[in-house]
Amino acid sequence: MAETAGTADAAGGAPDGILVRFWGVRGSIATPGPASARYGGNTSCIEVRCGGRLLIFDAGTGIRLLGEALQAGELADGTPLDADLFLTHTHYDHVGGLPFFTPAYDPHNRLILWEGHLGPERTLQQVLDQLMSAPLFPVPVNLIETSCRYRKFTAGDTLEPRPGIRIRTAPLNHPNNATGYRIEHGGRSVCIVTDTEHRRGGPDPRVVELVRGADLMIYDSTYTDAEYERHVGWGHSTWQEACRVADAAGVARTVLFHHDPTHNDQTLDEIGTAAEAMRPGTLLAAEGMTLTL
């Protein structure tokens, strides 16, 4: 597994393997400013390339940067976008960037939006209509619907969105529900497990089964174990639990993700040092960080 860091772009991917690039790594609310400059302040958005095919996971504020990079890069010559966007859930920090994703407004593009957490009583179209409606937002959702298509599934289903790409899903323990994903392509696997609250007394067996033997696990590490005691029921986990899950499931490498807004760069440095001691090779997600499998 190779790792690079720095300013991200969206030009191409791993031809035969999987490329993972982070555009937003924060949870709850964006945290711009000098105290978060190194790890980044945008909320959740992860680009995954499977043999060059673009999959996007979550549409927090980081997706705006991804859209700008796509417009300046592979879409600059008029090539239409053909991508899939998978939402873990629809809390604001995971969808608030979608109205600012400029490729969604081009009718020549094709963006398939997937969700598995809303159940039969709601549709994603209804949720986005609420998000993009007066007096909250001036641009109506119908302006992006010329490019967007909606796909509903149930967390626990196995999806095959494109040839050669298999995505297993699982329900997560989060208020209003959430979905975990395991992306499999070319004999490699990447798991995205955010937002989820672990169980007392041992790892969540649904999560362990989803991530078992994965090459890479991206895990909700909002709190430390000490902080978690003040946030029971809030729907998030800890970096220590990430290491415990990885050990229980035989995960090759773990990335700590969904950083709490109170965790500045110095705090994250300290968490990174402690995580390396607990499970060598553990990484902290940072904007622009790219991993290839």
C-alpha positions in Angstrom: 0.0 0.0 0.0 1.4 3.4 -1.0 0.7 6.7 0.7 1.1 10.2 -0.6 0.1 13.5 1.1 -0.3 17.1 0.0 -2.6 19.1 -2.3 -5.2 16.8 -3.8 -6.2 16.6 -7.4 -8.7 14.4 -9.2 -6.8 13.3 -12.2 -7.1 9.6 -12.8 -6.7 6.7 -10.4 -5.1 3.2 -9.9 -5.6 1.4 -13.3 -5.9 -2.1 -11.8 -6.3 -1.5 -8.1 -8.0 0.9 -5.7 -7.1 4.5 -5.0 -8.5 6.3 -1.9 -8.3 10.1 -1.6 -9.6 12.2 1.3 -11.3 15.5 0.6 -13.0 16.0 4.0 -12.1 14.2 7.2 -14.0 16.1 9.9 -17.2 15.2 11.7 -20.2 17.2 13.0 -19.2 20.6 11.6 -16.5 22.1 9.4 -13.5 23.6 11.3 -11.6 26.0 9.1 -8.7 27.9 10.5 -5.0 27.7 11.5 -5.6 25.2 14.3 -6.8 22.6 11.7 -4.6 23.5 8.8 -2.6 20.3 8.6 -5.3 17.7 8.9 -8.0 19.9 7.3 -11.4 21.3 8.4 -13.8 20.0 5.8 -16.5 17.4 6.6 -16.7 13.9 5.3 -16.0 13.2 1.6 -13.8 10.3 0.3 -13.0 9.6 -3.3 -12.4 6.0 -4.3 -11.2 4.9 -7.7 -11.6 1.3 -8.7 -9.7 0.7 -11.9 -10.3 4.4 -12.7 -14.0 4.3 -12.0 -15.0 7.1 -9.7 -17.0 6.3 -6.5 -17.6 9.1 -3.9 -18.5 8.4 -0.3 -20.4 11.2 1.5 -21.0 14.7 0.4 -19.8 16.9 3.3 -18.1 20.2 2.6 -15.1 18.4 1.1 -17.1 17.4 -2.0 -16.9 21.1 -3.1 -13.2 20.7 -3.5 -13.5 17.4 -5.3 -16.0 19.1 -7.7 -13.5 22.0 -8.4 -10.7 19.5 -9.1 -12.8 17.4 -11.4 -13.9 20.6 -13.4 -10.2 21.7 -13.7 -9.0 18.2 -14.5 -10.7 15.3 -16.3 -13.9 17.2 -17.1 -12.1 20.3 -18.5 -12.2 19.1 -22.1 -16.0 18.5 -21.9 -15.8 14.8 -20.9 -19.0 14.1 -19.0 -18.9 12.9 -15.4 -20.1 9.3 -14.8 -19.9 8.6 -11.1 -21.6 7.0 -8.1 -22.1 8.8 -4.8 -22.8 6.6 -1.8 -24.1 8.3 1.4 -23.4 6.8 4.8 -26.4 8.8 6.0 -27.9 12.3 5.6 -26.9 14.3 8.7 -25.8 17.7 7.6 -22.1 17.1 7.9 -22.4 14.3 5.3 -24.6 16.1 2.7 -24.1 19.8 3.3 -21.6 20.1 0.5 -23.7 18.5 -2.2 -25.4 21.8 -3.3 -21.9 23.2 -3.9 -20.8 20.2 -6.0 -20.6 22.0 -9.4 -20.7 18.9 -11.7 -24.2 18.1 -10.4 -25.6 21.2 -12.2 -24.4 20.1 -15.7 -27.1 18.0 -17.4 -24.5 16.2 -19.5 -23.2 14.5 -16.3 -24.5 11.4 -14.7 -24.3 11.1 -10.9 -26.0 8.1 -9.2 -26.9 8.8 -5.6 -27.2 5.7 -3.3 -28.6 5.5 0.2 -29.6 2.5 2.4 -30.5 4.1 5.7 -33.8 6.1 5.2 -36.1 3.1 5.0 -39.4 3.0 3.1 -40.9 6.1 4.7 -38.4 8.6 3.2 -36.6 9.0 -0.1 -33.3 10.8 -0.7 -35.0 13.1 -3.1 -37.3 14.3 -0.3 -34.4 14.9 2.0 -32.5 16.9 -0.5 -35.6 18.9 -1.4 -35.7 19.9 2.3 -32.0 20.7 2.3 -32.3 22.9 -0.8 -35.4 24.8 -0.1 -36.3 28.3 1.2 -35.5 29.8 3.6 -32.5 27.5 4.0 -31.1 27.5 0.5 -31.8 29.7 -2.6 -31.3 27.1 -5.3 -34.0 24.3 -5.7 -33.1 20.7 -5.9 -34.6 20.3 -9.3 -31.5 22.1 -10.8 -29.3 19.1 -9.9 -31.9 16.5 -10.9 -31.0 16.7 -14.6 -27.8 14.9 -13.8 -28.7 12.9 -10.6 -30.4 9.6 -10.4 -31.5 8.0 -7.1 -30.9 4.4 -5.9 -32.4 3.0 -2.7 -31.2 -0.2 -1.0 -31.4 -1.7 2.4 -28.3 -1.7 4.6 -27.1 -5.3 4.5 -27.5 -5.6 0.8 -24.7 -6.4 -1.6 -24.4 -3.9 -4.5 -22.7 -4.2 -7.9 -22.8 -0.6 -9.2 -20.3 -1.2 -12.0 -18.7 -4.2 -13.6 -15.9 -5.6 -11.4 -17.0 -3.6 -8.4 -18.8 -5.3 -5.5 -19.9 -3.4 -2.4 -21.1 -5.1 0.7 -23.1 -3.0 3.2 -24.1 -3.2 6.8 -26.3 -1.1 9.2 -24.4 1.0 11.7 -25.3 2.1 15.2 -26.1 5.8 14.7 -29.1 8.1 15.4 -31.4 8.0 12.3 -29.4 5.1 11.0 -26.3 4.9 8.9 -24.6 2.5 6.5 -21.1 1.0 6.4 -19.5 0.0 3.1 -17.0 -2.6 2.0 -15.7 -1.9 -1.5 -14.1 -4.9 -3.3 -12.3 -4.7 -6.6 -9.4 -6.6 -8.2 -8.8 -8.8 -5.1 -8.5 -5.7 -2.8 -10.9 -4.3 -0.2 -11.5 -1.0 1.5 -14.1 -0.5 4.2 -15.7 2.8 5.2 -17.3 2.7 8.7 -18.6 6.0 9.8 -20.7 7.1 11.8 -21.1 4.3 14.3 -21.2 3.8 18.1 -19.5 0.7 19.4 -21.0 -1.6 22.0 -19.7 -1.9 25.5 -17.9 -5.2 26.2 -16.6 -5.9 22.7 -16.6 -4.8 19.1 -19.9 -4.6 17.1 -20.1 -8.1 15.4 -21.8 -6.5 12.3 -18.8 -4.2 11.9 -16.3 -7.0 12.5 -17.9 -9.2 9.9 -18.0 -6.3 7.4 -14.3 -5.4 7.7 -12.9 -8.9 8.3 -9.6 -9.3 6.5 -9.9 -5.9 4.7 -6.8 -4.3 3.2 -7.9 -0.9 4.6 -10.5 0.2 7.1 -11.5 3.8 7.5 -13.2 4.1 10.9 -15.2 6.6 12.9 -12.6 7.8 15.5 -14.4 10.9 16.8 -13.5 10.5 20.5 -10.9 9.0 22.8 -12.0 6.3 25.2 -12.0 8.9 28.0 -14.1 11.4 26.0 -16.6 8.7 25.0 -17.9 8.4 28.5 -19.4 11.9 28.2 -21.0 11.1 24.8 -22.7 7.7 25.2 -25.6 7.6 22.8 -24.3 10.2 20.4 -23.5 7.7 17.8 -19.7 7.8 17.5 -16.7 5.6 18.4 -13.1 6.1 19.5 -9.7 5.7 18.0 -8.9 3.0 20.5 -12.0 1.0 19.4 -10.8 1.4 15.8 -7.6 -0.4 16.8 -9.5 -3.1 18.7 -11.9 -3.7 15.8 -8.9 -3.9 13.4 -7.3 -6.5 15.6 -10.5 -8.6 16.0 -11.1 -8.6 12.3 -7.6 -9.0 11.0 -7.6 -5.7 9.1 -4.3 -4.9 7.4 -4.3 -1.1 8.0 -6.6 1.4 9.7 -7.3 5.1 9.0 -8.7 7.1 11.8 -11.5 9.4 10.4 -14.3 11.8 11.3 -12.2 13.9 13.6 -14.0 15.7 16.4 -14.2 19.5 15.8 -12.5 20.1 19.1 -9.5 18.0 18.1 -6.9 20.5 16.6 -3.8 19.5 14.8 -1.8 19.2 18.0 -4.4 16.9 19.5 -4.5 14.8 16.4 -0.7 14.5 16.4 -0.9 13.1 20.0 -3.6 10.7 19.0 -1.5 9.6 16.0 1.5 8.9 18.2 -0.7 6.9 20.7 -2.4 5.0 17.9 1.0 4.1 16.3 2.1 2.7 19.7 -1.2 0.7 20.1 -1.3 -0.6 16.5 1.7 0.2 14.3 0.8 1.4 10.8 -2.4 3.2 11.9 -2.9 6.5 10.0 -4.9 9.6 10.6 -7.0 10.9 7.7 -5.9 14.3 6.4 -7.2 16.3 3.5 -5.2 15.5 0.4 -3.9 12.2 1.7 -4.0 9.5 -1.0 -3.6 5.7 -0.6 -3.2 3.2 -3.4 -3.8 -0.6 -3.0 
